[in-house]
Amino acid sequence: MKTKIIKTSLPFLVFMLAIVFAFATEKKPSEQDEALITGYIFQNGLCVQAPKNCDQASIMPCVYNGNQVFGESENSTSCSVPLTHSGL
């Protein structure tokens, strides 16, 4: 009798445990990922500061006036680290 209960309930318990661990290990965005970052755009051959803040919380590219917004300005002629935003 005990083995029948174990054989029928064990798969259900394993399935429920898998669901619990899936939610327990879900990655939550850190405060640093959600922080607004001042962006730079490449315009007229120069890397200039854009009045748009991006948050790196999504995969949608952060765009200002049709230009990709970057997170760092290495020098006046080079922008790097493309930024994204959540669209909110």
Secondary structure as UniProt FT lines:
FT   HELIX           2..24
FT   HELIX           31..34
FT   STRAND          37..43
FT   TURN            44..45
FT   STRAND          46..54
FT   STRAND          60..61
FT   STRAND          63..64
FT   TURN            65..66
FT   STRAND          67..75
FT   TURN            76..77
FT   STRAND          78..82
FT   STRAND          84..85
//
